[in-house]
Amino acid sequence: MTDRATPASSPTAGDSAPRADEPGLRGRFLLDGVAVPFDLGDTLMQAATRAGHYVPHLCWHPRLGHSGACRLCSVKVDGRLSAACTTRAADGQRVENRTTEIDGKRRLLLQMLFVEGNHFCPSCEKSGHCLLQATAYEMGMQGPHFEEFYPHRPVDASHPEMWLDLNRCILCKLCVRASHEIDGKDVFAIGGHGIGVHLIVNSPSGRLADSGVAADDFAAHVCPVGAILPKRRGFVVPIGRRPFDLAPVSGPVVSAGAGEPESFDERG
């Protein structure tokens, strides 16, 4: 699997060929047969999302740099698998996204993520607003398929405003990148090797309470699962009224507060 696609071949006569003749556009590529415009420097994910197309992902956020950590956004670009969040859009590319084959690979990745951690959705405060859970539903995942690991992982409740549950961490690195790129604090990092890879808190004791993280930091709200959560806010929004209880991740999501559609990737 590669992060960068090979140069696209030219469209043949009779195809729904992308066009780059509109002012301000750098080109177009085909996403599941639909022409998608892009600007210079856009990745496939950026252009597709801006045009209203859903590409499954866990580690991508529009405010952060590219990572390619989860590989859930893998698409076929002119026949080759590539991460949509790191692959630059090019005029004339033919991109396959929601095919049975690719969604099957995504479902396999999701199943491995579920068995490697301790994800008990019915008792998790993030249920209904969890990107992992919602994407599993979208991919048609009905069970873990593999034997669960049930690892022993710590819970850090030392901070007065938030807590860190490593049982739910999927190593997406969103909090790592948010703390570095936006908060400028470098509170989080990834350490270890192989199955022992884990999230690290940058403090003398390794605890949140002794770090520089604050409740209003972007890193404190960017987690797509229930690994980093605020204290004293449990079930403020009842189960059944949360965004993914009301609409799938691939469609417009209804805000639990105002009842208005919102883009998932703009939510914390």
N, C-alpha and C positions, 0 to 999 in steps of 0.2 A: 504494500500500500504506500502511496506517495502523496506528498503534500502539494505537488505542483503537476499540472497536467501538461502533456505534450502539446505543441501547436495544433490548433484545430484545422481540420481539412475544410476545403471550400464546399459550400452547399451545392447540391446538384440541382439541375433544372427540374421544376415541378414541386420541389420541397417548399415548406413554409419557411423560407429563408429569412433570417434576421436582417434588418436594414439599419443603417447608421446615418440616415439622411435627415434626421430631425435636429433642429438647432439645440445645442447644448449637450447632445448625446455623443458618447464616444463609441457606441456600438450596441449590438444586441446579441444575446445568445438564446438558444432554445432550451426551455426547462419543461421537460415532459411534453414537448411539442408546442409550447406557448412561448412567444417571443418576449424576452425580458430585457429592457434597456439598462445600461450601466454607464457610470462615469469613470474617468481615468482613475485607476488605483483601487476600484471596488473589488472586493472578493465576491464570489458567487453568492455567499450568504448575505452580504450586505445588499446586493442588488435585488436578490430574490425577496428578501424581507421587505425592502422598501416598496416593491411592486405588489406586496400583499400575498406572497406565496410562502407556505410553511415548509421549512426544511428542519427535520427533527434535530435537536441539539440539547446538550446539557452544560457545556463549558463555555458557550458563547454569550456575550453581552454587548450591545451596541456601544456602550461607553468605555469598553475596555479593549486592549490590544488582542491580537490573534493568539491562540494557544494550540488548538488541535489536540487537546488532552483526551477527550472522551471518544472521539472517532464516530460518534453517533450521526454526525452530519455527513458522513461519507456518501458521495454520489459517484455516478459514472460520468466521466467527462470524455467524450469521444471514445467510449469503450473502456476507459481505465479508471479504477477507483481512486478517488481523491477527496480530501477533506474540504468541504464547501467553505469552511470558515477561514481557510488559509490559501485557497487557490484563487488567483486573480482571474477575473472575468476577461474573456477575449472574444472579439467579434467572430461570430460564426460557430462558436462552440455548441455542441449538442450534449445537453446534460440530462441524465436520467436520475430522478429523485424518488418518487413514490412508486416503485415497481415491487412486485411480489418478492423478487430475489433480494433486493436491497433492504426492504422492510424486514425480511427474514433474518438478515445479518444483524440488523439493529435490534431485533427482538432477542437474539442470542447475546449480544452485548449487555442488554438490560438484565437478562436473567443472571448473567455472571455478576453484575453489580449487586443485584439483590442477595445472592447467596454469599458474597464476600463480606457483607456487612450484616447488621441487625436491623432490618427494616420491617417494623410491625405497624403497618399503616393504620389499623383501627384505633390504636392508642396514641398515635403521633399528632401533636398539635399542628403540624404542617399539612395534614391530610386535607385534600381538597384545594390546596394551594401549592402542592409539591410538583415540581417539574418531572422528577423521576417517576412518580406515581402516574401522573397524567400522560406521560409519554408511553409508559407501559400499557395503559389502556388504549392509546392511539395505535400502538403496534400490535394489538390483539394478544398481548401476553396474558395467559390464563394460569400460569404457575411458574415456579422457579426452575423446573426441568432438572437442575442439578441438585446434589445434596448440599444443604446449607452448612456453612463453616461455623456459625455461631461463635465468632471470635470474642475474646475478653478485651474490651476497650474501655478506657476511663471516661467519666463524665466530669467536666470542670464547671462547678457552680460557684467558684470563688469570687467572681465579679459581681458587684451589687446590681448591675443593670441587665446582664445577659449571661447565658450559659452556653457551654460548648459540649456537645454530645458526639464523640468520635465514632460511636456505633453507627451513626447515619451518614458520616462523611463519605463522599464518593470520589474524593481527590480531583475535583474539577478545577481546582486552583483559582476559582473566582475570588475568594476572599484574599488569597495571596496577591493576586494582581490588583485588586481593588485597593488594598492597603498600600501597595507600592505606587501605583499609577495615579490614584486619586487622593487618598488620604495622606500619602507621603510619610507613612510611619513604619512600613515593613514589619507589621506585627506578626504576620504569619509566614510560614515557609513549609516546604515539603522535605522530609528527611527519610532515611532508611533505604533498604534495598529489597527488591523482589516483593514477596507477600508481606514483608514488614514495612513497606512504605507507609508513611503516616503524616498527618498534619502536625506541625510544630508551632508552639507559641513562643515568640521571641521575648523572653523575660528571664531574669535571673533564676526564678523558681520553676519556669515553664508553665506557670498558671496565668490565666487571663487577668486576675486581680493585680498582678505585678507588671502587667504590660501597659503600653500606651493607648490601648484601644478605648474608644468612647462610644456611648450609645448612639450618637448621631453620625458615626463614621459610616461611609458607604460600605466598607467591608463587613459591618455588623448587620447589613440588610440584604446583601447580594446572594447569600446562600440559596441554591435552588431546592434544597431538601431541608430537613429539620435539624441540621448539625449546629447551626448558630441561631439562637432564638432569644428574644427579649423576655425578661422575667415579668411576672405579674400581668400577663396578657393572655393567659390560656383561655381559649374558646370564647374570646370577645366576639368573634364572628362564628355563629353556630354552624355545626356540620350541616350540610345541605344548602347553605347560602354562600359558600366559598366559590371563587371563580371557576374552578374546574368541576365543581358540583353542578354548575349551571350551563357550561358549554365545554366542548373538547378543546384540547390544546391547539389543534389545527385550525380552529375557527375563532371568531371574535369572542373575547371573554367579557362577561358581565361583571362590572365592579360591584362588590358586595355592599359598598357604601352608597354610591350614587345611582347605581343601576344603569350606568352608561358603559358602552363598549370601550375597552382599552387594549393596547398592544401588550402582550405578555412580557416582551423583552424590555419594556420601559418600567416594569414593576420591580420593586425591591423584594 
